[in-house]
């Protein structure tokens, strides 16, 4: 997982940074994901910790067995 500031090109062609932080991570299915976070880095880091925990929990338990679905 990582916390990054994304960049974009404005109408005049100048490179700019987004105001919000983004969190890049791999989910329980090993798919790359990106989530928009907060403008505050500390709050974004807290969200990253929560996402890590959710991915770990989801990886440990794949959900109900096929016969229970």
C-alpha positions as CSV (number, residue, x, y, z in Angstrom):
1,X,0.0,0.0,0.0
2,X,1.1,3.5,-0.6
3,X,-0.3,7.1,-0.2
4,X,0.3,9.3,-3.2
5,X,-0.7,12.6,-4.7
6,X,-2.0,12.1,-8.2
7,X,-1.1,14.6,-11.0
8,X,-3.1,15.8,-13.9
9,X,-2.7,18.3,-16.8
10,X,-4.9,21.4,-16.6
11,X,-6.5,23.2,-19.5
12,X,-3.3,25.2,-20.2
13,X,-1.2,22.1,-20.3
14,X,0.5,22.6,-17.0
15,X,1.0,19.6,-14.7
16,X,-0.8,20.0,-11.4
17,X,-1.3,17.9,-8.2
18,X,-4.7,16.9,-6.9
19,X,-5.6,18.3,-3.5
20,X,-6.6,14.9,-2.1
21,X,-4.3,12.0,-1.4
22,X,-4.9,8.6,-3.0
23,X,-4.3,5.2,-1.5
24,X,-3.0,2.5,-3.8
25,X,-3.4,-1.1,-2.7
26,X,-4.1,-4.7,-3.7
27,X,-7.3,-6.2,-2.6
28,X,-8.0,-9.8,-1.4
29,X,-8.3,-10.9,-5.0
30,X,-4.9,-9.4,-5.8
31,X,-6.4,-6.7,-7.9
32,X,-4.7,-3.2,-7.9
33,X,-7.1,-0.6,-6.5
34,X,-6.9,3.2,-5.9
35,X,-9.1,5.0,-3.5
36,X,-9.4,8.8,-3.1
37,X,-8.6,9.7,0.5
38,X,-8.5,13.1,2.3
39,X,-6.6,16.4,1.9
40,X,-4.9,15.7,5.2
41,X,-2.1,13.2,5.0
42,X,-2.5,12.0,8.6
43,X,-6.2,11.2,8.0
44,X,-5.3,9.5,4.8
45,X,-2.7,7.3,6.7
46,X,-5.4,6.3,9.1
47,X,-7.7,5.3,6.2
48,X,-4.8,3.3,4.8
49,X,-4.5,1.4,8.1
50,X,-8.2,0.6,8.1
51,X,-8.0,-0.6,4.5
52,X,-5.0,-2.9,5.3
53,X,-7.1,-4.4,8.1
54,X,-10.1,-4.9,5.9
55,X,-8.0,-6.6,3.2
56,X,-6.4,-8.8,5.7
57,X,-9.7,-9.9,7.2
58,X,-11.2,-10.4,3.8
59,X,-8.2,-12.5,2.8
60,X,-8.4,-14.7,5.8
61,X,-12.1,-15.4,5.4
62,X,-13.3,-15.8,1.8
63,X,-17.0,-15.6,2.8
64,X,-19.6,-18.3,3.3
65,X,-19.3,-21.7,1.8
66,X,-21.0,-22.4,-1.5
67,X,-23.8,-24.3,0.1
68,X,-24.6,-21.3,2.3
69,X,-24.8,-18.8,-0.5
